[in-house]
Amino acid sequence: MPRIAIEELLRSGAHFGHLTSRWNPKMSSYIFMERNGIHIIDLKQTQALLDEAANAASRFASRGKKILFVGTKKQAQEVVRTEAQRAGMPYVTDRWLGGMLTNFQTIRKSIRRMETIQREETDGTNAQLKKKERLMRRREREKLERVLGGIADLSRLPGALFVVDIRREHIAVSEARKLNIPVIALIDTNCDPDLVDFPVPANDDAMKSVALFTRVIADAIGEGSKAGEIEREAAKVEAETRKAEAAEIAEERKAAAAKEKATAAEAVPAVEATPETPATENAPAAEAAVEEPSTEEAAEQPKA
C-alpha cells in the first residue's frame, strides 16, 4: 500500500513543475504533460519513487546509520529542522559549509570549539574575561550554533543524505557522491535525476509539498529505527541465551566427567582386594623346584 495517496499529493501541489523554458531534458520521463507553459509531474511515478526512497531511509535507519537532512532554502528551513529533530537525525538548515563531508575532521574541530565555549559559559569561566572578550565569545558561539548546531551530535560521516532542491545544495550532493554516500532528494523539473540515488520527482518550492515529503521520510526513519532496536535487542537476547546454554552444557559435561572419574576411583580398590588363587601363589615355587636340582642329585653326578 502506498504511503501517500495521489489526492494528498495533489492537495500539496507536488505536481507543479517549473516553466517549460527552465526544464532539464533528463526529467522528461517524469513529466506527465505541459499546461500554460508549466510542466506537470507524473504523480504515479512520484508515489512509487517516494515509497522506494522511504523504504531506503527506513533500511538505513534500521542499520543504525544517521541520515543528514539538508534544506537551506527559506521555505524548507523550519520544516526540515522540525522533522529532523523529531526523527532524531542531524540537519543543516542555515548554509552548507564547503567540506562539511569531505573535510569532516576540520568540521569536528569547529564543533569541539563550540562545545568548549558552551562549557565555559556554563561553569563560569567566561565571567573572568573582560566584557569585550565575553561579547566576542558569545557572537562566536551563536555563529557556530547557527551553522553547526544541527550536526553537533554527528560523530562520524552520515549513512545517507536527504536533500531538498539539489540545485541549491549542489555542493552537498557533490561531496556525497565523492564519498559514495547515498542521496535521497526531491527533484523538480529543472534538476538532473542522475545525480541522486533515490530521486523523488516533486515540487521542491511549495512549502506544503516539502513538508509532506519530509514528513514521510522522517516517519520512515522512525519506523526503521524502532525495527532496528527490536532486532538488536532480539539478537542480544539470543546471544545471551546461547551463552547460557553453552555454559549449562559445559557444566553438564564437567559433572559427567567428575562422576566417571569417581566411579573409576571406586572400582580400583575392589580389584586390589580380590584374593589370588593358590595355584598362582605356588607357581613360582614350583618353577624354582624344577630349575634347581636337589643336593642328592648333585652328589651322584660324576666329577669331570
Beta strands, then each sheet from edge to edge (+ up, - down):
strand 1: 16-19
strand 2: 31-35
strand 3: 38-41
strand 4: 67-70
strand 5: 91-92
strand 6: 160-164
strand 7: 183-187
strand 8: 198-201
sheet 1: 1+ 3- 2+
sheet 2: 5+ 4+ 6+ 7+ 8+
end
